[in-house]
Amino acid sequence: MGGSVSELQAFGEGLSPEMHALAQALRDLFAGLEISERRYAARRSYDSSTVSRYLSGQRLPPWEFALNLLNDVAETRGTVPTPETTEMLRALHHAALKAGKSPTHKVQLLQQQLAVADEDARRAAQRERWLEDTLRDREHRVRELQLQIGGFRAGPDQDADRARLLIEIRQLKQELEEVREAHRQAEERCERLERKLADAERQTDHVGELGVTAFDHPGVRNVFNGHVYINDPSRWAIDEAFVASLTVLVRQPYLRDGDRRVWKASSGLLVDASTVVAPQGEPENAGSECQVYSQAGEGFRAEVVESSSSWFGLAVLRLAEPLPGPVPSFTLGRWPAPASRLLVNGYAFGDRGLAQPHSCLLEVKGRSAQWVRVEGELDRGLIGAPAFHVETGELVGLVRGSTHADRSRGHLVPAEALLDFESLNLEPPG
């Protein structure tokens, strides 16, 4: 078949027992699909590297991933998941979440607890309504029997029915009182969890403000054009860490006012450990030297090896020595549809011109000639930053710049522009 457990990435080092148990359970499930990670990622619109990290325990998956995998395996076998299997997997996921130390793990744990408390409250409310309706019906029937007994000589059957209904009414009233108390406690539990969740979300936001990623799993809040969104884990195929790992800071020489040369800073796309695509510096800059800075702040000398003639403002840079560590792969995407959301991670420049990591969501508005028209927080430092479709995980373009005074509107160079470079070996969109 297409894949096996033996082909999966080895378990990550230093896993907690809870995380190891969850990852092993997911691997055992995945073996039932008998397909490769890449094929399953394509089936579910996940990023294949993310699936690999989930199955190796390097990243805690959202509950929806585990549940989807369980259902997919059951479908392959022509069955349905049993409640016992589902609850066992849920318990493993809950334990791994509880053992997690990051603020986002705490947020996800509280979200799950709130969902359970909300379900308890809804069930109690439904039971309460049913009991109230049933109690009214029984009391109405008792009144009818009372009228019959008062107007006519009561028979033994009517007396028995009345006595039975009175006993049932007492039982209904007692149960209704218990259910109302359970409903009240469930609502109070929801309120307490909501307050805790709000505090945890504020803590996560604060961590993000300090420059630490708050995206080590989907399901975290994002502000998008003034609105707050909760990432839907079943639809987000990428996270901020993945996008950031493919973004570098680039400094290139640029001619201004005749022979005066200045350094121009921008973001760039890391194609592989030795290749970067970035905005063009000098109009004719083939062979000119640049500086590329990794996320860790390490500087690497690079040289422009190719400039685009058909797409204004892009160049291919080759590093003198490769960046350390693996570089995740990405897939080129087609033109994004209007209203698509794109995740961008680049560099913003503060008042003193210092480059700081900066991420945002952009919304696709449509086409403008050969460009993709977008709206969002287009800081000038994002020029050259790669933009990834949040639902497919594909690279759909590179930020070209803002076209509005408040930097809320701008353009992307579509990803297909990269196919024009002879020095790049990229597959066209499927």
C-alpha positions as CSV (number, residue, x, y, z in Angstrom):
1,M,0.0,0.0,0.0
2,G,1.0,3.7,0.1
3,G,2.6,3.9,3.5
4,S,3.3,2.1,6.8
5,V,4.3,2.9,10.4
6,S,7.9,1.9,9.6
7,E,8.0,4.9,7.3
8,L,6.9,7.4,9.9
9,Q,9.3,9.9,11.5
10,A,10.9,8.7,14.7
11,F,9.4,10.0,18.0
12,G,10.7,13.4,19.1
13,E,13.2,13.6,21.9
14,G,12.1,14.4,25.5
15,L,8.5,13.6,25.0
16,S,6.3,13.5,28.2
17,P,4.7,10.1,28.9
18,E,1.3,11.6,28.1
19,M,2.5,13.0,24.7
20,H,4.2,9.7,23.8
21,A,1.1,7.7,24.6
22,L,-1.1,10.0,22.4
23,A,1.4,9.9,19.5
24,Q,1.6,6.1,19.7
25,A,-2.2,5.8,19.6
26,L,-2.3,8.1,16.6
27,R,0.4,6.1,14.8
28,D,-1.5,2.9,15.5
29,L,-4.6,4.5,14.0
30,F,-2.8,5.9,11.1
31,A,-1.4,2.4,10.2
32,G,-5.0,1.4,9.5
33,L,-5.2,3.8,6.6
34,E,-2.4,2.1,4.7
35,I,-1.4,5.3,2.9
36,S,1.4,7.8,3.2
37,E,1.5,10.9,5.4
38,R,1.6,13.0,2.2
39,R,-1.4,11.4,0.7
40,Y,-3.4,11.7,3.9
41,A,-2.4,15.3,4.2
42,A,-3.7,16.0,0.7
43,R,-6.9,14.1,1.5
44,R,-7.6,16.3,4.5
45,S,-6.0,19.6,3.2
46,Y,-3.3,19.4,6.0
47,D,0.4,20.3,5.6
48,S,2.3,17.0,5.3
49,S,5.1,18.3,7.7
50,T,2.4,19.1,10.3
51,V,0.9,15.6,10.0
52,S,4.4,14.2,10.5
53,R,5.0,16.3,13.6
54,Y,1.6,15.2,15.1
55,L,2.5,11.5,14.5
56,S,6.0,11.8,15.9
57,G,4.8,13.7,19.0
58,Q,6.7,16.9,18.1
59,R,3.5,18.8,18.2
60,L,0.3,18.4,20.1
61,P,-2.6,18.1,17.5
62,P,-6.0,19.6,18.1
63,W,-8.7,17.2,19.1
64,E,-10.3,17.6,15.7
65,F,-7.3,16.0,14.0
66,A,-7.4,13.0,16.3
67,L,-11.2,12.6,15.8
68,N,-10.9,13.0,12.0
69,L,-8.2,10.3,11.9
70,L,-10.4,8.0,14.0
71,N,-13.3,8.5,11.7
72,D,-11.2,8.1,8.6
73,V,-9.8,4.8,9.8
74,A,-13.3,3.6,10.7
75,E,-14.5,4.5,7.2
76,T,-11.6,2.6,5.6
77,R,-12.6,-0.5,7.6
78,G,-16.3,0.0,6.9
79,T,-17.2,0.5,10.6
80,V,-18.0,3.4,12.9
81,P,-15.9,4.4,16.0
82,T,-17.2,2.9,19.2
83,P,-17.9,5.2,22.1
84,E,-15.2,3.4,24.1
85,T,-12.5,4.0,21.5
86,T,-13.5,7.6,21.1
87,E,-13.4,8.2,24.9
88,M,-10.1,6.4,25.3
89,L,-8.5,8.7,22.6
90,R,-10.2,11.8,24.1
91,A,-8.7,10.8,27.5
92,L,-5.2,10.5,26.0
93,H,-5.5,13.8,24.2
94,H,-6.8,15.5,27.4
95,A,-3.9,14.1,29.4
96,A,-1.4,15.3,26.8
97,L,-3.0,18.8,26.9
98,K,-2.9,18.8,30.7
99,A,0.8,17.9,30.7
100,G,1.6,20.7,28.2
101,K,3.3,23.8,29.6
102,S,2.7,26.4,26.9
103,P,-0.1,29.1,27.3
104,T,-1.7,27.8,24.1
105,H,-2.1,24.3,25.6
106,K,-3.8,25.9,28.6
107,V,-6.2,27.8,26.2
108,Q,-7.1,24.6,24.3
109,L,-7.6,22.6,27.5
110,L,-9.9,25.3,28.9
111,Q,-11.8,25.4,25.5
112,Q,-12.4,21.7,25.8
113,Q,-13.5,21.9,29.4
114,L,-15.9,24.7,28.5
115,A,-17.3,22.7,25.6
116,V,-18.0,19.8,28.0
117,A,-19.6,22.1,30.6
118,D,-21.7,23.8,27.9
119,E,-22.9,20.3,26.7
120,D,-23.8,19.4,30.3
121,A,-25.7,22.7,30.6
122,R,-27.6,22.2,27.3
123,R,-28.6,18.6,28.3
124,A,-29.8,19.8,31.7
125,A,-31.8,22.6,30.1
126,Q,-33.4,20.1,27.6
127,R,-34.2,17.7,30.5
128,E,-35.6,20.6,32.5
129,R,-38.0,21.6,29.7
130,W,-39.1,18.0,29.2
131,L,-39.9,17.6,32.9
132,E,-41.8,20.9,33.0
133,D,-43.9,19.9,30.0
134,T,-44.5,16.4,31.4
135,L,-45.4,17.8,34.8
136,R,-48.0,20.2,33.3
137,D,-49.5,17.3,31.3
138,R,-49.8,15.1,34.4
139,E,-51.3,17.9,36.6
140,H,-53.8,18.6,33.8
141,R,-54.9,15.0,33.7
142,V,-55.3,14.9,37.5
143,R,-57.6,18.0,37.3
144,E,-59.7,16.3,34.6
145,L,-60.0,13.2,36.7
146,Q,-60.9,15.3,39.8
147,L,-63.7,16.9,37.8
148,Q,-65.0,13.5,36.7
149,I,-64.8,12.1,40.2
150,G,-66.6,15.2,41.6
151,G,-69.4,15.1,39.0
152,F,-70.0,11.4,38.9
153,R,-69.6,8.5,41.2
154,A,-66.0,7.5,40.8
155,G,-65.1,4.0,39.7
156,P,-62.1,2.0,41.0
157,D,-60.2,2.7,37.7
158,Q,-60.4,6.4,38.0
159,D,-59.3,6.4,41.6
160,A,-56.3,4.2,40.7
161,D,-55.4,6.5,37.8
162,R,-55.6,9.5,40.0
163,A,-53.4,7.9,42.7
164,R,-50.9,6.8,40.2
165,L,-50.7,10.3,38.6
166,L,-50.2,11.9,42.0
167,I,-47.2,9.6,42.7
168,E,-45.8,10.3,39.3
169,I,-46.2,14.1,39.9
170,R,-44.3,13.9,43.2
171,Q,-41.5,12.0,41.4
172,L,-41.4,14.5,38.5
173,K,-41.3,17.4,40.9
174,Q,-38.4,15.9,42.8
175,E,-36.5,15.1,39.6
176,L,-37.2,18.6,38.2
177,E,-35.8,20.2,41.4
178,E,-32.6,18.0,41.0
179,V,-32.2,18.9,37.3
180,R,-32.7,22.6,37.9
181,E,-29.9,22.5,40.5
182,A,-27.7,20.5,38.1
183,H,-28.5,23.1,35.4
184,R,-27.6,26.0,37.7
185,Q,-24.3,24.3,38.7
186,A,-23.4,23.7,35.0
187,E,-24.1,27.3,34.1
188,E,-21.9,28.5,37.0
189,R,-19.1,26.1,35.8
190,C,-19.4,27.6,32.3
191,E,-19.1,31.1,33.7
192,R,-16.0,30.2,35.7
193,L,-14.4,28.5,32.7
194,E,-15.2,31.5,30.5
195,R,-13.4,33.8,32.9
196,K,-10.4,31.4,33.1
197,L,-10.3,31.1,29.3
198,A,-10.5,34.9,28.9
199,D,-7.5,35.3,31.2
200,A,-5.6,32.5,29.4
201,E,-6.3,34.1,26.0
202,R,-5.0,37.5,27.3
203,Q,-1.9,35.7,28.5
204,T,-1.4,34.1,25.1
205,D,-1.9,37.5,23.4
206,H,0.7,39.0,25.7
207,V,3.1,36.3,24.8
208,G,2.5,37.1,21.2
209,E,3.2,40.8,21.8
210,L,6.6,39.9,23.3
211,G,7.5,38.3,20.0
212,V,7.0,34.6,21.0
213,T,4.8,32.6,18.7
214,A,1.4,31.8,20.0
215,F,0.7,29.3,17.2
216,D,2.2,26.0,18.4
217,H,-1.2,24.5,17.6
218,P,-4.3,25.7,15.7
219,G,-7.3,26.9,17.7
220,V,-5.7,30.3,18.9
221,R,-7.4,33.7,18.5
222,N,-6.4,35.9,15.6
223,V,-7.4,39.5,14.9
224,F,-8.3,39.9,11.3
225,N,-9.3,43.3,10.0
226,G,-10.7,44.3,13.4
227,H,-12.6,41.0,14.0
228,V,-11.6,38.2,16.3
229,Y,-11.4,34.7,14.9
230,I,-10.8,31.3,16.4
231,N,-8.8,29.2,14.1
232,D,-10.9,26.3,12.9
233,P,-8.4,23.4,13.2
234,S,-10.2,21.4,10.6
235,R,-9.6,24.2,8.1
236,W,-6.3,25.7,9.0
237,A,-3.6,23.8,7.1
238,I,-0.7,25.9,8.4
239,D,0.5,27.7,11.5
240,E,2.6,30.8,12.2
241,A,5.7,28.7,13.1
242,F,5.6,27.1,9.6
243,V,5.3,30.4,7.8
244,A,8.0,32.0,10.0
245,S,10.4,29.2,9.2
246,L,10.2,30.0,5.5
247,T,10.7,33.8,6.0
248,V,14.1,35.6,6.2
249,L,15.3,39.2,6.6
250,V,17.2,40.5,3.5
251,R,19.4,43.5,3.2
252,Q,20.4,44.5,-0.4
253,P,22.3,47.5,-1.8
254,Y,20.1,50.0,-3.7
255,L,21.1,52.9,-5.8
256,R,19.5,56.2,-5.0
257,D,20.2,59.8,-6.2
258,G,22.7,58.9,-8.8
259,D,25.7,56.9,-7.4
260,R,24.6,57.1,-3.8
261,R,24.1,53.5,-2.5
262,V,21.9,52.6,0.5
263,W,20.9,49.3,2.1
264,K,17.3,48.3,1.5
265,A,15.8,45.8,4.0
266,S,12.9,43.5,3.2
267,S,11.5,40.1,3.9
268,G,12.2,37.1,1.6
269,L,11.1,33.5,0.9
270,L,13.5,30.7,1.9
271,V,13.1,28.2,-1.0
272,D,15.8,25.9,0.4
273,A,18.8,26.1,2.8
274,S,20.8,28.0,0.2
275,T,18.2,29.9,-1.9
276,V,16.1,32.9,-1.2
277,V,13.6,34.9,-3.3
278,A,13.4,38.5,-2.3
279,P,12.5,41.9,-3.8
280,Q,15.0,43.2,-6.2
281,G,17.6,45.7,-4.9
282,E,19.4,47.5,-7.7
283,P,17.6,47.6,-11.1
284,E,20.6,45.6,-12.5
285,N,21.8,43.8,-9.5
286,A,23.0,40.4,-10.8
287,G,26.1,39.5,-9.0
288,S,25.7,42.0,-6.2
289,E,26.2,40.9,-2.6
290,C,23.5,40.9,0.0
291,Q,22.9,39.8,3.6
292,V,20.4,37.2,4.7
293,Y,19.4,36.9,8.3
294,S,17.7,33.8,9.8
295,Q,15.1,33.7,12.5
296,A,17.8,33.2,15.0
297,G,19.5,36.5,13.9
298,E,22.5,34.8,12.2
299,G,23.8,36.7,9.1
300,F,24.8,35.0,5.9
301,R,26.4,36.5,2.8
302,A,24.4,36.0,-0.4
303,E,24.7,36.8,-4.1
304,V,22.0,37.7,-6.6
305,V,22.1,35.0,-9.3
306,E,18.9,35.9,-11.3
307,S,16.5,38.8,-11.6
308,S,13.0,38.6,-13.0
309,S,12.4,40.3,-16.3
310,S,8.7,39.6,-16.7
311,W,7.7,40.1,-13.0
312,F,8.9,43.5,-11.6
313,G,10.9,43.5,-8.4
314,L,12.0,39.9,-7.7
315,A,15.4,38.3,-7.5
316,V,17.0,34.9,-6.6
317,L,19.7,35.0,-4.0
318,R,22.2,32.2,-3.4
319,L,23.8,31.9,0.1
320,A,27.5,31.5,0.4
321,E,26.9,28.8,2.9
322,P,23.6,27.0,3.7
323,L,21.5,27.8,6.7
324,P,21.7,25.3,9.5
325,G,18.8,22.9,10.2
326,P,16.1,21.5,7.9
327,V,13.9,23.8,5.8
328,P,10.3,22.7,5.4
329,S,9.0,22.2,1.9
330,F,6.0,24.1,0.5
331,T,3.7,23.8,-2.5
332,L,2.8,26.5,-5.0
333,G,-0.8,27.4,-5.2
334,R,-3.1,28.8,-7.9
335,W,-4.6,32.2,-7.8
336,P,-6.5,32.5,-4.5
337,A,-10.2,33.2,-4.7
338,P,-11.7,36.5,-3.4
339,A,-12.3,36.4,0.4
340,S,-9.6,33.8,0.9
341,R,-7.5,34.4,4.0
342,L,-3.7,34.4,3.8
343,L,-1.2,34.1,6.7
344,V,1.9,36.2,6.3
345,N,5.0,36.4,8.6
346,G,7.7,38.9,7.9
347,Y,9.5,41.8,9.5
348,A,8.1,45.2,10.6
349,F,10.3,48.3,11.2
350,G,9.7,50.3,14.3
351,D,10.4,54.0,14.9
352,R,14.2,53.4,15.1
353,G,14.2,51.2,12.0
354,L,14.7,48.0,13.9
355,A,13.3,44.9,12.3
356,Q,10.9,42.9,14.4
357,P,9.0,39.7,13.5
358,H,5.5,40.7,12.4
359,S,2.6,38.4,11.3
360,C,-0.9,39.2,10.1
361,L,-3.8,37.8,8.1
362,L,-4.6,39.3,4.7
363,E,-7.9,39.0,2.8
364,V,-7.9,38.5,-0.9
365,K,-10.0,41.1,-2.7
366,G,-9.5,40.1,-6.3
367,R,-7.2,40.7,-9.3
368,S,-5.5,43.9,-10.4
369,A,-3.8,43.2,-13.8
370,Q,-1.1,40.6,-13.0
371,W,-1.3,41.2,-9.2
372,V,-3.4,39.7,-6.4
373,R,-5.2,42.5,-4.6
374,V,-5.3,42.1,-0.7
375,E,-6.2,44.0,2.4
376,G,-4.7,43.8,5.9
377,E,-1.9,45.1,8.1
378,L,0.6,45.6,5.3
379,D,3.6,47.0,7.2
380,R,6.3,48.1,4.7
381,G,8.7,45.5,6.1
382,L,6.4,42.8,4.8
383,I,7.5,43.5,1.2
384,G,8.8,40.2,-0.1
385,A,7.2,38.1,2.7
386,P,5.5,34.9,1.5
387,A,1.7,34.6,1.9
388,F,0.2,31.2,2.5
389,H,-3.4,30.1,2.1
390,V,-4.7,29.2,5.6
391,E,-7.1,26.4,4.3
392,T,-4.8,24.7,1.7
393,G,-1.3,25.6,3.2
394,E,-0.1,26.5,-0.3
395,L,2.1,29.5,-1.1
396,V,0.0,31.8,-3.2
397,G,2.2,34.9,-3.5
398,L,4.8,37.3,-2.1
399,V,3.9,40.7,-0.7
400,R,4.6,43.4,-3.3
401,G,3.7,46.4,-1.1
402,S,0.9,48.6,0.1
403,T,-1.0,50.9,-2.2
404,H,-2.9,52.9,0.4
405,A,-1.9,55.7,2.8
406,D,-2.9,53.7,5.9
407,R,-1.1,50.6,4.5
408,S,-4.3,48.5,4.6
409,R,-4.4,47.7,0.9
410,G,-1.8,46.3,-1.4
411,H,-0.7,43.7,-3.9
412,L,0.9,40.2,-4.0
413,V,3.1,38.9,-6.7
414,P,1.3,35.6,-7.5
415,A,3.2,32.4,-6.8
416,E,3.4,31.4,-10.4
417,A,5.9,34.2,-10.9
418,L,8.5,31.9,-9.3
419,L,8.2,29.5,-12.2
420,D,9.9,32.0,-14.5
421,F,13.2,31.7,-12.7
422,E,15.5,29.1,-14.3
423,S,17.6,28.9,-11.2
424,L,14.6,27.5,-9.2
425,N,13.4,24.0,-9.4
426,L,9.7,24.3,-8.4
427,E,6.7,22.2,-9.4
428,P,3.8,24.2,-11.0
429,P,0.5,24.2,-9.1
430,G,-1.4,20.8,-9.5
